[in-house]
């Protein structure tokens, strides 16, 4: 059997490699081709590592690279048409993958098309759901509420659980929590750091006298970003001994901190799985914010809240993301009663994500198309 697999970012590469490995355990004669990253390439040499080129973020950047993506889309379509594979597996990466799915559906009607990690069309563009239903044979979703949304459009859908459950629960430490340690998570991209970190620094300055027993730590995704954040702290008048800025994995800090401020995104799910009480923060350009309010059809933006449809964690968005609100939330989250309530709410939310084995369930769902 020949399968094509397409992923476009490092996170998708990791999940794609795990699904490929699970498929090979169950069906060793599968041959893989496609696009991914170094982990998928390590599983199958015919999967090209294009992750660095593909990891373009933002409307402007995507438009700047439009010719490149159209060329790769045409090339991949031609390769699939020539190979006539039994299956095309799409891993996340919706902008590219939906266009590829539409072309393959039209040109290779015998090729089964499966999608792992459903695109978040339910948040801002539900009109895309029927379009996906017309071209896909299987959707594998990672949030339980997604399953009925796609099934109502007539698309075969399986809830396989969230890959983060496997990632975090296998590696987290439960005996290193440090009282009085506050974790600050401004985001991994420069633009996020520019918007969130200055507010965090002002929070630290205020709390220096209000709670002298508290300690502050933040993580940076690279030494380069850590150096920029240190310069920002120095410019803001926050001495190095007041905030520990560490490059590297932030998961260790999530295990150790007592409470945190966490920028909206995957990190909020990760914090909940680490059982770290937090307030969600987020700030964007006002034009982007106003457009988002027009497009978004959901009550909350934090997945921890969305999963149980209630405010488990407070969301400090735009004008609400200020020093006073951040301090107020941190003080609440370090008090025993509020902390216990937050932990109970996060557990309720995270229990909806399944209890591991997402890649194996995804592989089984794909093979069920040929049963």
Secondary structure, 3 states (H helix, E strand, C coil): CEEEEECCCHHHHHHHHHHHHHHHHHCCCCEEEEEECHHHHHHCCCEEECHHHHCCCCHHHHHHCHHHHHHHHHHHHHHHHHHCCCEEEEECCHHHHHHHHHHHHHHCCCCEEEEECCCCHHHHCCCHHHHHHHHCCEEEECCHHHHHHHHCCCCCEEECCCHHHHHHHCCCCCCCCCCCEEEEECCCCHHHHHHHHHHHHHHHHHHHHHCCCCEEEEEECCHHHHHHHHHHHHHCCCCHHHEEEEECCCHHHHHHCCEEEEECCHHHHHHHHCCCCEEEEECCCHHHHHHHHHHCCCCCCCHHHHHHCCCCCCEEEHHHCCHHHHHHHHHHHCCHHHHHHHHHHHHHHHHHHCCCCHHHHHHHHHHHHHC
